[in-house]
Amino acid sequence: MGLSLYIATAALPFAVLGAFLFLRWNPIAFLAFHLITRFVLDSIPDVTYMPTVAGLSLMQMYSVAIVTYGMFFLWWRRRLWRSALGVEVLLIVFVYALGAALAGQWLSLVEGALKWLYLYVLINLMIFVLEINPLARVMQLLCLVGLYPLLNQFQSIITHAPVFSGGQYNYLGSFHHETVLSYLLLIPIPAAMYLLLERRGKSLGRALVFGGLLLYAHVAFYLANYRTLLLAVAVYWAAYLWYRYRSLSVGRRISLVFVTIFAVSVLGALRGGDVAEKFSELVTFVSDPGRYLDFSGRPTSVGLMNGRIDLINNYMSIYAQSPSLVKLVGIGIERGNELVGLYTHNEYVGALVETGVFGLLALLCFLARATYIALRAARTRRPEALVSAPVVLAIVAAALGTMPFRAVQAMAFLGLYLGVCEWCRRMAESASTEQVLSSAAVADHPGLFTDNKGVAAARPPRGVG
């Protein structure tokens, strides 16, 4: 506790100085500073997650500072309301506030709302960064900061020092939980894919660097061994391959199909048995869910999937026995954890029980809007959109077996690439508008844009029409 307070006090003058400098600097500096400090603080949980001042940990104070300053920074630079998801995020915060008012749980409201505001700040910051920086530089930054969790975990691999949890071994480095590390390991993957596939500046060295990073990030993620996110990564790749398939010509589609079949066959031969064992209980549950789900209030323990089915049964039993008003607004954020002893490990069930029908609808509205933005971005067929859009679907899938909207690291992963998707959509809309204006200008003043032989001359300057 003393060390944590000492670090916070020593860092304060530098944080104040940096805050003033960031107001003038390129926003990519603020993004880099935040990601690096976030990753480092997450990797020393014995210091940063211990209560320090008024029951708050250094990490909680850092999160409040980043969200508060981030909103001020974006407002100062006139970029606070760039994202199209503002209404959905504010709706979720409003539902949280309604539940907190009825349950009297104001601290839980602050913690829950802070994560959603953080997501919104990061989306807007990413859009701002992409508006004034080369895309390749931003993707290189995400790869660079992603090296820290990779190297941190690597020391536990080479020393063979895994953590035994839930009947399995996890290589976590100095991170305290596989959830935290797994989301951080995912951040450089779409960026490395973009830099590997981008045609401009393509070279053998570039392919080896980013191809190697992409491959090792997947190996490291597998060794972190968080089964729910392994399934989410499978969804990511399925979505990416589908988006990629739709963007290719017929000949290249055939090649992609053969390459995919070959890759899946190799992976199946190498790790098929291990993967089948990891998900055998999921197959058991899906084959006959009615046998294991029991919302009667007296569910029998079934023990499937590390007790996730038991958690769902307990949470839904609480919901089924609640009064009508509680069913609408929920029992209160974090209240389920107090009653059951653990999070539900299902974001949708957790939203229904803790924030009621209103909360679940607000969450689904956000996810529907985010998915729409991702699909619109993917239709542009821009390489950065093709690698970023599947992130949304991966989070939607992950929410079935874990709590991504309760984890700041998951919000960071989602926020960064939702920002890319929104930027791609804006770029496509801007190009479409410019094309319409140019066509209208040619139609209205054909003589200005044709030579004396009636052949179209140089395109009209931007803004004509």
C-alpha angles and dihedrals in degrees: 000000000000092000091050091052091047092052092048092049094046092048096048099086091046090049091052092048092047091049091059093044093050090059088067102032132082108284090235087075090057091047092050092047093050097047094047094047092044092053093046094047091049090054095058101053094156087067106028102040098049118101110261116159123023090342092305123125125225089251093054091050090048092051092050090048094049095049093044095046092040092057091046091047093051092044090050090051091042094243103109098107101040096112121087090216097072096104093049093049093048089048090056091048090049092052089049089052092049092053092045091052091054095042097037092231102137097155090056088050091056093048094046097043091046092063093052093046088049089054091051093048092050093049091052093043091052092050090050092048092051093048093064105024133066110262093231091057091053092049090048089053091054090050092047096051088043089064091073098067089040093054092040091055091043093068090060090049097052091044090044093231106148126167117239110222134152093001094305141085120251126189102215107155107209095331115115101223138024091235093062095046095041095057091047091051090053094057098078095043101082090040092052090048091053093048091046094051100036108110099209113091092006115169140151092256092051091049092050094048099047095032089053091047091050093049096045093046089059092048090049091047091051091051091051081064103203100158098198092056091046086064090047090054089052088054089048092054094044090052093045093051090049093050090046092048092054092050096054135083120252094263094050091046089061090050091050091051092052093046091049093050090049093049093048090048092052093047090047091052093048103040106003095113093048092048092047090053092049092054101033092106091050089055089049092053096044092050091062113004094164090065093060105032114087122166095171095112093251103068120176114234111252100173096213121156096005091311096305093131090051090052092051091049092050094046094046091047089057090049094047091054095045124107119260094258091052090050088058100045102020135234093282137279113293089004092112090057089054094049100041100028097236140052113267092244088220115091095202096050090043092052092049095049100038101034100022130220090319092055094047091049091049090051092048090049090054093048092046091051093045091049091050090052091049093049092048089051092049090053089063087067090217110153093234090053093049092056096040103044095065089060089076093054091046090056091047088054094043090055089068092068107019141022109260093163090058092052119078090203090059090047089053092051092048095041095052095053096037084057089054091049093050091048091051091050091050092049092051092048091047091051091048092050091048091051091051091049092048092050091048091050092052091048093049097043109021093163093062094059104037131071125232091277093058093253118138111259129198115333116262117268118263113280097024113141 
